[in-house]
Amino acid sequence: MKKLVPLFLLIIFAPCSEKTDSDSINSTELDFTVEVDTVKVDPGADHFIHLTNNLFTSSLSSDKKTLYNFNAKVPELEVIDLDDLSLKEVIKLENEGPTGIGAANSYMPMMDVSDSGELFLNTWSYMIKLNATRDQMSRYWLTTDSLKGEPLSELEKIYPEGFMSDDGKFFYSSYGLQDNKSPKSGLAIVNLNSMELKKIPLDIFEEIEKFEIVFSPDGNSKMSMAETILFVPFQDKILISSTAYNELYLVNPSDGPVEKKSFHSELTDDAKKGNYQKNAGSQKELFDLGAEKLKEVTFSKLHYDDQNEKFWRFSRDLDRKIGDSATYSNVLTIFDKDLTQLHEKKVDYSEMDSLTFFKDGILYSYINLEDELGFIRIKPSYE
């Protein structure tokens, strides 16, 4: 049963001001209203939906009707109906045996489910695929001696925090040196049928390195607070952006051309400035410096509304400081489907947590409601 908790109604009449940068913004006005509410997912009478890792190991079906949530500790896969906002099924998985995933007490950097129901789990060593009926398992080693195509040197690796194509045939992630010191090098595309690798070098990883804060207790190992690279599959391209810059790269995986688009904001900086100390002498100082870093602009992920053919992106910047306290402003930027900037405005709402997506013209953003799965929903109505 759907539980609805109305929060508030925001009415926005927001003409965009004209910009001189023709690549950044369209001079047309964009008027719309926004309705915001909160919904809770019904878990049933005898189940608690796994929220310990903030849905980090969850996967959304391409039609936005189903959310798959993986619990490695049990292990099991929760199947959530997003139309009914209810738990539909809990699929029990095995740790041992011919279809054992070995997930007990381990960290899974990636989980994905293809449109045909195949479950993909990435460990630090290899990738697991369970077929739709969960009775056959395959393993893929993404290493130098297991891959064909473009060479991966013995000093390089493909990082496990990636995503699958909807059909389950391709794995996309970043690649680079495995020395834990150098920036990553670019986008890796692995055809799991042929085990062929394609590498697309990108400058974006090196561009964000200067904003990293590092604590290295013994000179070799390190803890760090780094900027995030954000991947968004869209049609036949992959949109790649960072939390540090008001720009993105458009990558066509089939033939490799890379296009860079830069945008301009009149409400925030267009990049972090890096005006904070980059080396910490202790773990506590690392966290303190991280708090200073958060006072500079942060750009979130692009979310595509296929019903209205618009991209939304939230950014966060320091509004003002009063003594030792600080207040922040949320800025919504809207682009058309060709990534022409249409509108930006300070707003009183934003995406909430790790999982945010458009469904049926409504932006859903995960929120923990007293240890139950909920979503803040933001519904725009364009004039």
FENLINHU-V380744 format. One record per residue. N is the residue number from 0. RES is the residue in three letters. SS is DSSP state (~ for helix, > for strand, _ for the rest). PHI is phi in radians with two decimals (* if undefined). OMEGA is omega in radians with two decimals (NA if undefined). Layout:
n = {N	N}
res = {RES	RES}
ss = {SS	SS}
phi = {PHI	PHI}
omega = {OMEGA	OMEGA}
This chain:
n = {0	1	2	3	4	5	6	7	8	9	10	11	12	13	14	15	16	17	18	19	20	21	22	23	24	25	26	27	28	29	30	31	32	33	34	35	36	37	38	39	40	41	42	43	44	45	46	47	48	49	50	51	52	53	54	55	56	57	58	59	60	61	62	63	64	65	66	67	68	69	70	71	72	73	74	75	76	77	78	79	80	81	82	83	84	85	86	87	88	89	90	91	92	93	94	95	96	97	98	99	100	101	102	103	104	105	106	107	108	109	110	111	112	113	114	115	116	117	118	119	120	121	122	123	124	125	126	127	128	129	130	131	132	133	134	135	136	137	138	139	140	141	142	143	144	145	146	147	148	149	150	151	152	153	154	155	156	157	158	159	160	161	162	163	164	165	166	167	168	169	170	171	172	173	174	175	176	177	178	179	180	181	182	183	184	185	186	187	188	189	190	191	192	193	194	195	196	197	198	199	200	201	202	203	204	205	206	207	208	209	210	211	212	213	214	215	216	217	218	219	220	221	222	223	224	225	226	227	228	229	230	231	232	233	234	235	236	237	238	239	240	241	242	243	244	245	246	247	248	249	250	251	252	253	254	255	256	257	258	259	260	261	262	263	264	265	266	267	268	269	270	271	272	273	274	275	276	277	278	279	280	281	282	283	284	285	286	287	288	289	290	291	292	293	294	295	296	297	298	299	300	301	302	303	304	305	306	307	308	309	310	311	312	313	314	315	316	317	318	319	320	321	322	323	324	325	326	327	328	329	330	331	332	333	334	335	336	337	338	339	340	341	342	343	344	345	346	347	348	349	350	351	352	353	354	355	356	357	358	359	360	361	362	363	364	365	366	367	368	369	370	371	372	373	374	375	376	377	378	379	380	381	382}
res = {MET	LYS	LYS	LEU	VAL	PRO	LEU	PHE	LEU	LEU	ILE	ILE	PHE	ALA	PRO	CYS	SER	GLU	LYS	THR	ASP	SER	ASP	SER	ILE	ASN	SER	THR	GLU	LEU	ASP	PHE	THR	VAL	GLU	VAL	ASP	THR	VAL	LYS	VAL	ASP	PRO	GLY	ALA	ASP	HIS	PHE	ILE	HIS	LEU	THR	ASN	ASN	LEU	PHE	THR	SER	SER	LEU	SER	SER	ASP	LYS	LYS	THR	LEU	TYR	ASN	PHE	ASN	ALA	LYS	VAL	PRO	GLU	LEU	GLU	VAL	ILE	ASP	LEU	ASP	ASP	LEU	SER	LEU	LYS	GLU	VAL	ILE	LYS	LEU	GLU	ASN	GLU	GLY	PRO	THR	GLY	ILE	GLY	ALA	ALA	ASN	SER	TYR	MET	PRO	MET	MET	ASP	VAL	SER	ASP	SER	GLY	GLU	LEU	PHE	LEU	ASN	THR	TRP	SER	TYR	MET	ILE	LYS	LEU	ASN	ALA	THR	ARG	ASP	GLN	MET	SER	ARG	TYR	TRP	LEU	THR	THR	ASP	SER	LEU	LYS	GLY	GLU	PRO	LEU	SER	GLU	LEU	GLU	LYS	ILE	TYR	PRO	GLU	GLY	PHE	MET	SER	ASP	ASP	GLY	LYS	PHE	PHE	TYR	SER	SER	TYR	GLY	LEU	GLN	ASP	ASN	LYS	SER	PRO	LYS	SER	GLY	LEU	ALA	ILE	VAL	ASN	LEU	ASN	SER	MET	GLU	LEU	LYS	LYS	ILE	PRO	LEU	ASP	ILE	PHE	GLU	GLU	ILE	GLU	LYS	PHE	GLU	ILE	VAL	PHE	SER	PRO	ASP	GLY	ASN	SER	LYS	MET	SER	MET	ALA	GLU	THR	ILE	LEU	PHE	VAL	PRO	PHE	GLN	ASP	LYS	ILE	LEU	ILE	SER	SER	THR	ALA	TYR	ASN	GLU	LEU	TYR	LEU	VAL	ASN	PRO	SER	ASP	GLY	PRO	VAL	GLU	LYS	LYS	SER	PHE	HIS	SER	GLU	LEU	THR	ASP	ASP	ALA	LYS	LYS	GLY	ASN	TYR	GLN	LYS	ASN	ALA	GLY	SER	GLN	LYS	GLU	LEU	PHE	ASP	LEU	GLY	ALA	GLU	LYS	LEU	LYS	GLU	VAL	THR	PHE	SER	LYS	LEU	HIS	TYR	ASP	ASP	GLN	ASN	GLU	LYS	PHE	TRP	ARG	PHE	SER	ARG	ASP	LEU	ASP	ARG	LYS	ILE	GLY	ASP	SER	ALA	THR	TYR	SER	ASN	VAL	LEU	THR	ILE	PHE	ASP	LYS	ASP	LEU	THR	GLN	LEU	HIS	GLU	LYS	LYS	VAL	ASP	TYR	SER	GLU	MET	ASP	SER	LEU	THR	PHE	PHE	LYS	ASP	GLY	ILE	LEU	TYR	SER	TYR	ILE	ASN	LEU	GLU	ASP	GLU	LEU	GLY	PHE	ILE	ARG	ILE	LYS	PRO	SER	TYR	GLU}
ss = {_	_	>	>	>	>	>	>	>	>	>	>	_	_	_	_	_	_	_	_	_	_	_	_	_	_	_	_	_	_	_	>	>	>	>	>	>	>	>	>	_	>	_	_	_	_	_	_	_	_	_	_	_	_	_	_	_	>	>	>	_	_	_	_	_	>	>	>	>	>	>	_	_	_	_	>	>	>	>	>	>	_	_	_	_	>	>	>	>	>	>	>	_	_	_	_	_	_	_	_	_	_	_	_	_	_	_	_	_	>	>	>	>	_	_	_	_	_	>	>	>	>	_	_	_	_	>	>	>	>	_	_	_	_	_	_	>	>	>	>	_	_	_	~	~	~	_	>	>	_	_	_	_	_	_	>	>	>	_	_	_	_	>	>	_	_	_	_	_	>	>	>	>	>	>	>	>	_	_	_	_	_	_	_	_	>	>	>	>	>	>	_	_	_	_	>	>	>	>	>	>	_	_	~	~	~	~	~	~	~	~	_	>	>	>	_	_	_	_	_	_	_	>	>	>	_	_	_	>	>	>	>	>	>	_	_	>	>	>	>	>	>	_	_	>	_	>	>	>	>	>	_	_	_	_	_	_	>	>	>	>	>	_	_	_	_	_	_	_	_	>	_	_	_	_	_	_	_	>	_	_	_	~	~	~	~	~	~	~	~	~	~	~	_	_	_	_	>	>	_	_	_	>	>	>	_	_	_	_	>	>	>	>	>	>	>	>	>	>	>	>	>	_	_	>	>	>	>	>	>	>	>	>	>	>	>	_	_	_	_	>	>	>	>	>	>	>	_	_	_	_	_	_	_	_	>	>	>	>	_	_	>	>	>	>	>	>	>	>	_	_	>	>	>	>	>	>	>	>	>	>	>	_}
phi = {*	-1.38	-1.91	-1.94	-2.13	-1.15	-1.84	-2.89	-2.11	-1.93	-1.86	-2.20	-2.00	-2.27	-1.21	-1.39	-1.36	-1.29	-2.09	-1.43	-1.48	-1.21	-1.36	-1.73	-2.67	-1.67	-1.49	-1.28	-1.47	-2.35	-1.87	-2.77	-1.98	-2.29	-1.98	-2.13	-2.53	-2.20	-2.16	-2.13	-1.48	-1.38	-1.50	1.54	-1.36	-2.30	-2.48	-1.97	-1.16	-1.27	-2.17	-1.00	-1.83	0.97	1.08	-1.10	-1.74	-2.30	-2.52	-1.85	-1.16	-1.15	-1.55	1.11	-1.65	-2.33	-2.00	-1.80	-2.19	-1.71	-1.98	-1.26	-1.25	-1.39	-1.62	-2.80	-2.11	-1.53	-1.94	-1.98	-1.46	-1.44	-1.34	-1.56	0.93	-2.58	-1.28	-1.56	-2.83	-2.15	-1.67	-1.37	-2.02	-1.91	-1.55	-2.01	1.58	-1.10	-2.00	-1.30	-1.68	1.03	-1.55	-1.04	0.99	-2.12	-1.78	-1.81	-1.22	-2.58	-2.39	-2.62	-2.26	-1.36	-1.12	-1.56	1.66	-1.24	-1.77	-1.98	-2.26	-1.91	-1.72	-1.26	-1.86	-2.79	-1.84	-1.90	-2.19	-1.81	-1.20	-1.11	-1.61	1.09	-2.00	-2.41	-2.24	-2.17	-2.12	-2.21	-1.69	-1.67	-2.12	-0.95	-1.44	-1.88	-1.95	-1.87	1.44	-1.18	-1.24	-1.94	-1.22	-1.16	-1.62	-1.81	-2.57	-1.70	-1.32	-1.37	-1.49	-2.27	-2.65	-1.75	-1.22	-1.04	-1.51	1.35	-1.65	-2.23	-1.96	-2.04	-2.80	-1.69	-2.37	2.95	-1.15	-1.71	-1.54	1.13	-2.16	-1.52	-1.19	-1.14	-1.85	2.95	-1.71	-1.86	-2.16	-2.00	-1.43	-1.27	-1.34	-1.76	0.97	-1.66	-1.87	-2.15	-2.00	-2.11	-1.12	-2.44	-1.38	-1.07	-1.18	-1.24	-1.11	-1.57	-1.06	-1.21	-1.68	-1.34	-1.87	-2.17	-2.10	-2.09	-1.15	-2.14	1.53	-1.99	-1.27	-2.64	-1.94	-2.59	-2.07	-2.03	-1.29	-1.89	-1.66	-2.00	-1.89	-2.31	-1.19	-2.59	0.94	-1.70	-2.18	-2.13	-1.65	-2.16	-2.35	-2.31	-1.35	-1.78	-2.25	-1.53	-2.79	-2.68	-1.93	-1.84	-2.01	-1.71	-1.12	-1.29	-2.15	1.51	-1.13	-2.08	-1.99	-1.88	-2.09	-1.92	-2.10	-2.30	-2.04	-1.64	-1.94	-2.40	-1.15	-1.59	-2.88	-1.10	-1.68	1.31	-1.50	-2.69	-1.21	-1.74	-2.09	-1.84	-1.64	-2.74	-1.14	-1.10	-1.15	-1.02	-1.19	-1.14	-1.17	-1.09	-1.15	-1.17	-1.08	-1.19	-1.36	-1.66	-1.02	-2.30	-1.81	-1.61	-1.34	-1.38	-2.19	-1.72	-1.69	-1.25	-1.26	-1.82	0.96	-2.44	-1.67	-2.00	-2.56	-1.72	-2.32	-2.32	-2.51	-1.14	-1.56	-2.84	-2.00	-2.18	1.15	-1.56	-1.70	-2.39	-2.03	-2.15	-2.02	-1.75	-2.09	-1.72	-2.02	-2.06	-2.12	-1.44	-1.18	-1.64	1.15	-1.54	-1.23	-1.87	-2.87	-2.54	-2.81	-1.22	-2.32	-1.71	-2.41	-2.88	-1.17	-1.73	-2.63	-1.23	-1.98	-2.44	-2.82	-1.58	-2.47	0.95	1.36	-2.12	-1.50	-1.77	-2.39	-1.04	-2.49	-1.48	-1.85	0.90	1.17	-2.11	-1.30	-2.40	-2.39	-1.39	-2.02	-2.09	-1.93	-1.54	-2.22	-1.53	-1.28}
omega = {3.14	3.09	-3.05	3.13	-3.12	-3.13	-3.11	3.10	3.13	3.08	-3.07	2.93	-2.85	3.02	3.12	3.05	-3.10	3.12	3.14	-3.11	-3.05	3.11	-3.00	-2.96	3.07	-3.06	3.13	3.12	3.11	3.14	3.10	3.03	-3.12	3.04	-3.06	3.01	3.10	3.08	3.14	3.12	3.12	-3.10	-3.04	-2.99	-2.96	-3.13	3.03	-3.14	-3.06	-3.11	-3.01	-3.10	3.04	3.09	3.12	3.08	3.06	-3.10	-3.10	3.09	-3.06	3.09	3.09	3.13	-3.02	3.01	3.09	-3.10	-3.03	3.06	-3.05	-3.03	-3.02	-0.20	3.13	3.13	3.12	-3.12	-3.02	3.11	-3.08	3.02	3.14	-3.06	3.14	3.05	-3.06	-3.00	2.99	-3.11	3.13	3.13	-3.11	3.03	-3.07	3.07	-3.05	3.08	3.14	-3.08	3.08	-3.04	-3.07	3.10	3.12	-3.14	3.12	-3.09	-3.10	2.96	3.11	3.10	-3.13	3.13	3.11	3.06	3.09	3.13	3.11	3.09	3.14	3.02	3.08	-3.04	-3.06	3.10	3.11	2.98	2.98	3.12	-3.00	3.12	3.06	3.14	3.05	-3.11	3.05	3.07	3.12	3.07	-3.08	-3.05	-3.07	-3.05	-3.13	-3.03	3.01	3.12	-3.12	-3.01	2.99	-3.06	-3.14	3.13	-3.12	3.02	3.00	-3.07	-3.02	-3.07	-3.12	3.13	-3.12	2.93	-3.08	-3.12	3.09	-3.08	-3.06	3.05	-3.12	3.09	3.07	3.07	3.11	3.12	-3.09	-3.09	3.11	-3.14	-3.08	3.05	3.06	-2.97	-3.09	-3.09	3.05	3.10	-3.11	3.00	-3.04	3.08	-3.11	-3.05	3.06	-3.11	2.98	-3.13	3.09	-3.14	3.13	3.14	-2.96	-3.13	3.11	-3.12	-3.07	-3.04	-3.06	3.13	-3.07	3.02	-2.99	2.93	-3.11	-3.02	-3.08	3.13	3.14	3.09	3.13	2.90	-3.09	2.97	-3.03	3.02	-3.08	3.00	-3.01	-3.13	3.10	3.02	3.13	-3.10	-3.12	-3.10	2.98	3.11	-3.07	3.14	3.10	3.09	-3.02	-3.00	3.09	-3.08	3.07	3.06	3.03	-3.08	3.02	-3.04	-3.05	-3.12	2.95	-3.14	-3.12	3.09	3.11	3.10	3.09	-3.11	3.13	3.07	3.01	-3.08	3.10	2.93	3.10	3.08	2.96	3.12	-3.13	-3.12	3.09	-3.13	-3.05	-3.13	-3.12	3.13	3.13	3.11	3.11	3.13	3.08	3.14	3.11	3.11	3.08	3.09	3.07	3.14	-3.13	3.10	3.07	-3.00	3.08	3.14	-3.12	-3.05	3.00	3.10	-3.05	3.06	-3.07	3.12	-3.14	3.10	3.13	2.97	2.97	3.00	3.06	2.99	-3.06	-3.12	3.10	3.11	3.10	3.08	3.07	-3.05	3.13	-3.12	-3.11	3.02	-3.04	3.08	3.03	3.14	3.06	3.04	-3.11	3.11	3.00	-3.05	3.07	3.10	2.92	-3.09	-3.08	-2.88	2.95	-3.09	2.97	-3.09	-3.13	-3.12	3.13	2.97	-2.95	-2.96	-2.92	-3.06	3.12	-3.11	3.00	3.04	3.12	3.10	-3.13	3.09	3.09	3.10	-3.06	3.01	3.07	-3.14	-3.13	3.11	3.00	-3.09	3.09	3.08	2.83	3.13	3.13	-3.06	3.10	3.00	-3.08	-3.14	NA}
